[in-house]
Amino acid sequence: MSVSASMHAGTGKPRLVDVADRLQDFVVDNLRIGLPLVPATSRPARAGLVDGAATWLDRETGWRCAIGDYRRAPRAI
């Protein structure tokens, strides 16, 4: 299995969000699971920007976690 994706021009955190979102779509489409899961739910988080930081988000609960920090310190707001 291989992964190939194009992304918008740019650097830094917006690009990280784009890569995370596309990788998540690939995993969902090919493995039929969503990652990462929002804590205490079976719902996958979505990639987004919060105050310029690449972040995993859940709009239903308000949960968020910086991309790359999920395992270390997910936090609720």
C-alpha positions in Angstrom: 0.0 0.0 0.0 1.3 3.5 -0.8 0.2 7.0 0.0 0.3 9.9 -2.4 -1.2 13.3 -1.9 -0.9 16.8 -3.2 -1.1 19.7 -0.9 -1.5 23.5 -1.1 1.6 25.6 -1.3 2.9 27.0 2.0 4.9 26.0 5.0 4.5 25.5 8.7 1.4 24.8 10.6 -1.2 25.2 7.8 0.7 22.7 5.8 0.8 20.3 8.8 -3.0 20.6 9.1 -3.4 19.8 5.4 -1.1 16.7 5.7 -2.8 15.5 8.9 -6.3 15.9 7.3 -5.3 14.1 4.1 -3.5 11.3 6.0 -6.6 10.9 8.2 -8.8 10.6 5.1 -6.5 8.0 3.7 -6.7 5.9 6.9 -10.5 6.2 7.1 -10.9 5.3 3.4 -8.5 2.3 3.5 -8.7 0.9 7.0 -12.2 2.0 7.8 -11.2 3.6 11.1 -10.9 7.2 12.1 -7.8 8.4 13.9 -7.2 9.9 16.4 -10.3 9.3 18.4 -11.7 12.0 20.6 -11.2 10.8 24.2 -14.3 9.0 25.6 -15.9 8.8 22.2 -15.8 6.6 19.1 -15.6 9.8 16.9 -12.5 10.8 15.1 -11.0 14.3 15.6 -10.6 16.7 12.7 -7.5 18.7 11.9 -7.7 22.4 12.1 -5.9 25.6 13.1 -6.5 27.2 16.6 -4.7 30.5 17.1 -2.2 29.5 14.4 -1.5 26.1 15.9 -2.1 22.8 14.0 -4.7 21.1 16.3 -6.9 18.0 16.5 -10.5 19.2 17.2 -13.9 18.0 18.2 -16.6 20.6 17.6 -19.2 18.6 19.6 -17.3 18.5 22.9 -14.8 21.4 22.4 -11.9 19.0 23.0 -8.7 19.9 21.3 -5.1 18.8 21.3 -2.0 20.1 19.4 -1.1 17.8 16.5 1.8 15.8 17.8 0.8 16.0 21.4 -2.2 13.6 21.3 -0.6 10.7 23.2 1.3 13.0 25.6 -1.3 15.5 26.8 -4.8 15.6 25.3 -6.7 18.4 27.0 -10.3 19.5 27.3 -11.3 23.1 27.2 
